[in-house]
Amino acid sequence: MSRLAAWAFWSRFCWALMLLTLSACSDSPRLDYLPADARLLAFGDSLTRGTGAEVEQSYPAHLSRLIDRQVINEGIPGEVSAEGLARLPGVLDRVQPDLLLLCHGGNDILRSLDEVQLAQNLQAMIDLALARGIDVVLIPVPKRSLLLRAEPLYRQLAERNQLPLAPDIVADVLGEASLRSDRIHPNGEGYGKIAAALAELLAERGAL
């Protein structure tokens, strides 16, 4: 191959690669920009509440400091998704958030409750927010296995609803003994890692 032909080949290759990259980026779900007075609602169970750490070390508290926005903590330890679904409408009406950070279902998984019902409950929570014009970020919880990985149904819900997904951030933290307060809860440093990953995701998707 001549030098000119080689240059032409690599030029076409790089151009095609750039187009592919831009196409992939354009398919990533975007979020509305959050102004300084925006309210973010962190909704979930003990992982949201911050069990295993002081209140000011929960992931919503860490995140509020990182992004300089109000992040309201509505986590209730021990709550299952059916209870969360019943609670969410009143919380949305009261808080009127600009963004919902949804991290729910861990107790369903720990109690081996029906996964189809869990998916339906999460979908209903997503529908409640979207119907009010509220953006949603989905935060998966780990499935029950020796290898800590996000339960796959969260990715399926994110793809179906075109939502930003924070994949494996909880599972990755719980996989590090130094970041856990017990088997299923982070410590203050672990919650900080989750908040940092969420702040990065929000920036990447245009919210910051």
Secondary structure, DSSP 8 states (H G I E B T S, - for coil): --HHHHHHHHHHHHHHHHHHHHHHHHHS-------TT-EEEEEESHHHHTTTS-GGGSHHHHHHHHHTSEEEEEE-TT--HHHHHHHHHHHHHHH--SEEEEE--HHHHHTT--HHHHHHHHHHHHHHHHHTT-EEEE---B-SSSS--B-HHHHHHHHHHT--B-TTHHHHHHT-GGGBSSSS-B-HHHHHHHHHHHHHHHHHTT--
